[in-house]
């Protein structure tokens, strides 16, 4: 098994995401480029346990990245960092190399310049993003990502209980406040309000 054709990825992305859009096409190209830079050509087969991806946006492109890489939240191989950027860092656990790929801001304008006759912005970008050279769409930088054991796929660690709410906490996500072990919610980082 190896990387699929772009058309095959488009069909898989459409099925996974529910529709095809410019963000999906961009995400597919970004993920394929990241894997090529790392030399990973079988992310769903023999290379499936060597890749961790950090996505920096929760938009359409993220679903496309999962289709190409096989990285999933439930497998602890997809990490989300809410930076609001169209960027992904691909980490090869086997070689300890990582590359961060970011979409250039100029790619939208370039799509307008290349296909001015296409009025629908989504269609214009989808066509351009399928065809533009990767150098016109993306920048990349080799980076270092240090993953502690509790961030690794397959990590099995102790489960502790929050001293305040009693809920279980996995993967060393507890915090100590005034000598008490608390979950992040009880320590003040709650994103919800109890009614």
N, C-alpha and C positions, 0 to 999 in steps of 0.2 A: 504494500500500500504506500502511496506517496501523496503529495499535494494533488488536489483535484483540479479540474479545469475551472476557470472563472465562472463559466455558465453553470456548472454543477453547484458551486458555492452560492451563486445567486438563487438557485432553486431552494437550496437548504435554508438560506437566510430568509427568504420569503415565507417559507413554511414556519420557521421558528419565530419570526417577528410579526407575521400576519399580513405584511405587504412589502413591496420593494420601494425604496426611496433613496434619495441621494446620500443620506447618512449611512444607509446599509452598504451602498457601493463603496463609499469612502472607507468604512470600517473593514470591508473585505480586502480592499487594496492595502490598507495600513497593516493589517494582520499578516497578509501574505508577504509583504515587504519585511516586516519584523522577523518572520521565520526565515526568510532567505538570508537576511543579514547574519542570523545566528547559525545558519547551516542546518536547521531542523527541517527535514522534509517529510516526516511521518508523524505529525503530532497526535494523530488519533490511533496510531498503531504502536510500533516499537519505541517511539520517542514520547509516548503519552505521560510518562511519569517524570519527565525531566524539565517540564515547562511550568512556570508560574507567570501570570500576567497581571499587571497593575493597571487598571483602567482609571482614567481621571475624569470621566463624565458619565452621567447616567442617561444617555440618549441612544438613539437607534444604532449607532456604530458599535456600541458595546455588545449588542446581540450578535452582530456580524463577527466580532472578534471571537466570541465563544464558538461560533460555527466553525471557523477556520482552525482555531487552536485546540478546541476541546476543553479549554479551561472553564471550570464551573465553580460557582460559589460553594455548592454542596460538596464538592471534592476538595475544597480549600486551595484550589489552584488559580482561582480568579479573586483578585483583591481589588476593592473599590476605595479609591481616595478621592473625595469630592473636591477637586480643584477647579471644576468647571472648564477643563481644557480638553480639546480633541487630541488626546495623547494617550499612549499606552507604553508601558515598559515591559519588555519581554525578558524573563530571566531563565537562563539555561542552568539548571541545578547540576548537571553533569560536568560542565566546563567552568562553572562559576563566572559566566559572562552575562552581561545584561546590556540591552540597547533600548533607549527611549526614542520612540518615533512620534512626531507631532505633525499634525496637518498644518500646512502653511496658510496663513490668513489670506494670502493672495490667490488661493485656488478658486474661490468663488468668483472673483473678478476675472480670472483667467477663463473660467467657464463662460462668462458673459462675452468675453472677447473672441473666443474660439467659435461659439455658436450663438451669435446675436440674433439669428433668424428664429430661434426657438424661444417663444414668449414665456412658456411655463417654466418658472425658475427650477422646480424640482426635475423636470425632464431635461432641461439644459444642463444642470449639474450632473445628473446621472450619466448622460452621454459623455460629457467631458471627463468625469471621474473614471469611466471605463477605459478611456483612451489616452489620457495625458501621461507622459513619462513620470515615474515616481519622483524624480528630482524636481519636477514642477509642482508636485503636490505635498511632499513631505520633507522634513528635516529629521536627521537622527543624530544621536549622541551616545557614545559608549559610556555607561554609568556603572557604579557599584551599588548593589542592593544587598544589604546584610539582613538575612532572615533569621531571627531567633528560632529555636526549635519549636516553640508553640505556634509559629506562623507556617510551619511546613505542612504540606499535605501528609496525611496519615499520622499526625502527632496524637499521641495518647497520653494525657496527663491527668493529674488528680482533679477531681471535681470537688468544689467547696460550696458551702451554703452561705448566703448573705445573712449576717447577724440581725438585720432589720426586717427584711421581707421573707426570708427563708428560702428564696428561690435558688436553684443550683446555678453555679457559674463554671463554665469550661474555659480551657485554653489560657489560663492565667490572666483572665480579664478582670479579676477582683482588684479592689483597691483597699488600702488600709487607712482608716480615719480614726484618730484618737484611740489606737490600739484595737479597733474592731474591723473585721473583714466585711466589706460591703460590696454589693454590686454597683456598677457605675450609675445606675438609675437612683439608687438610694443615697449615693454619694453626691448627687446633685446634677448629674448629666442626663437627666430624664428627657426624652423627646415627646413624652405623652403626659397627660394629666389624668390622674385617677378620679373618676366621678363618684 
